[in-house]
Amino acid sequence: MQINRLSDALGAEVIGVDVANIDDDAFEAIHTAFLEYQLLVFRDQALAPEPQIAFSKRFGPIETRPDRPFTLPGYPEVTILSNRMVDGEPVGVISAGDFWHTDLSFGEIPCRATFLHALEVAEEGGDTEWSNIYTAYDTLSEGVKERIADLRGIHVFDRRRNKRAQVDVQFANKAEEVYGVPIPDAVHPIVRHHPETGRKSLYISPRFVVGIEGMDDAKAQPLLDELFAHQVRPEFRYRHTWRKGDLLMWDNPCLIHIGRGDIKPPGIRHMHRTMVLGDRPR
Ligand code: SIN
C-alpha cells in the first residue's frame, strides 16, 4: 500500500488497495491514514453495494433511514446521487451538498464518515471540494477562540429557515415532506473535539447552522459570518475532480465540503453514497 498526500490542506491517495478485499492489517493502515489525512481517495474500485456497505461498517454503525429518498432498491444504506433523468424523473439526489456543510450535523448523532463511489463521471463539472476545519480552528486568533469556547451552534435541516441556503433545488421547499417525519434541530458545540484524535475543529457550516444558542441574532449572525468566511480560506481546501471508479471517504468531524455541480450536459455523474454515524459532538 502506498499513500500519497494530495494537497497541503488535507487528503491522500491510497494506491494498491482493493477495498472489497482488505485484511485487518490493511484496515489498520487505512484507519491510521484516515486520521492523518482526513480524506482518502481509492482509485479504480469496482465496488458492488455489499462490499461498499461492509467497508463502511468497519468505521462505525451504518446510517439508514426507512424513508430516505433515492436509495438503491434493496439497499436502504446506499443513496444514489445522480443527475440522470428517466422518463422526466430524477433517479437520484441531483445536487447533494450544494452549500458548505458537514454531513448530518442536523442530527443528535451526526455522520462520522462518508463514502462516495463514482460509477459514472461527467467529462466536465461535478467536482467536490473540502475544507479542513481543524486548521480553521487552529488559525483563529486567541481572542476568537476564547469568545467561542463555550458556544453552541443551532443546526437546522430545513432550508426555509436558513437565509444562507435558500435556493430552489430538488428539496429546497421540502424537509418533513421528504422524510415524512419532523426533523428536530440539533445543538452542538461550535468547538468540537474529534472523537479519536481529540483535536479541536470549528464545527459549524453555512448550510446547517442558523444561530447560536442563547445569543441574539444581532450578535450571532455577524459572528457566524466571520467564522463561515474563515472556514473556507483557500489554503484550507482540496478540490477533487472525480474519475470513474474513485471511492472517497472523509472524516466529517474535521472537514466541511461542497458539491460544485456545474455538470456540462449531456454529462452524467452517478454515485453511490454510504455514511456511518459517530459520537455525540462534545
Ligand atoms: C455530499 O455532499 O454528500 C455530496 C457531494 C457531491 O456530490 O459532490
Residues whose N, C-alpha, C, O or C-beta is under 5 A from the ligand:
A	BS01	SIN	L81 A96 G97 G126 D127 T128 I258 G259 R260
